[in-house]
């Protein structure tokens, strides 16, 4: 695949989208946009097409009288619905155990992969159980992933393995003292406002100096002005 052309109109809140994604130099493309602008709608449209359900086609849920159109081609050929694979960000419980291995052509490799993954998954379960006892966290795995930044539980373990011998300050608090719904987050913020503000100011300044985000932000603002005019 070298070129992916996506043309959408009135699909889950997307008024109009017409773009060619270039995969000739890289097999990854990034869509960067503010919250509430189009990313989830984009994913929902692809997800709907992938299901190939004639009774459930991409539509506009708010303005139902508007006609929805979509045309997605790969190298000038219509994209096969079975080649589309969508994972929604909110699906924290997504289980790829039986899905990823189906991409392996060799039966022997598939069996070997499934065996290894099963052993890793069991060890991971035992590890998380012990981690929950120590942290007193109700959602230990999600917090572990979000804390160390990588999308995979195992990748996070690998990245911190070499750092285990370093000296760290031990803080006596439970994870749920911060990650809960009982008002403790507000108390934490109220007592650390100056530090949080200092962090926010430095973070904003840092992001503002990165050329990539400057370019994306200028492009987004330019498109917004065009729409307003």
Secondary structure, 3 states (H helix, E strand, C coil): CCEEEEEEEEECCEEEEEEEEECCCCCCCCCCCCCCCCHHHHHHHHHHHHHCCCCCCCCCCCCCCCCCEEEEEECCEECCHHHCCCCCCCCCCCCCHHHHHHHCCCHHHHHHHHHHHHHHHHHHHHHHHHHHHHHCCCCHHHHHHHHHCCCCHHHHHHHHHCCCCCCCCCCCCCHHHCCCCCCHHHHHHHHCHHHHHHHHHHHHHHHHCCHHHHHHHHHHHHHHHHHHC
